[in-house]
Amino acid sequence: DTEVSNQITLVEDVLAKLCKTIYPLADLLARPLPEGVDPLKLEIYLTDEDFEFALDMTRKEYNALPSWKQVNLKKTAGLF
């Protein structure tokens, strides 16, 4: 029973990590990235505050830009 409950806890921990949708900016700038994070879309995991701090604009302003400008901004911010 103890072994089974330890395995259940481990599965719950893994699922919690994989279901996490928000990460601090420092976690996304560090390597290796957290498990389950898409390295091509790091900006989607930021809080609105971290997003504005890192990219110096709101999500709405960012989404209005052409994709090549978005890529350049992410490169400058270290999110690419």
Secondary structure, 3 states (H helix, E strand, C coil): CHHHHHHHHHHHHHHHHHHCCCCCHHHHHCCCCCCCCCCCCHHHHCCHHHHHHHHCCCHHHHHHCCHHHHHHHHHHHCCC
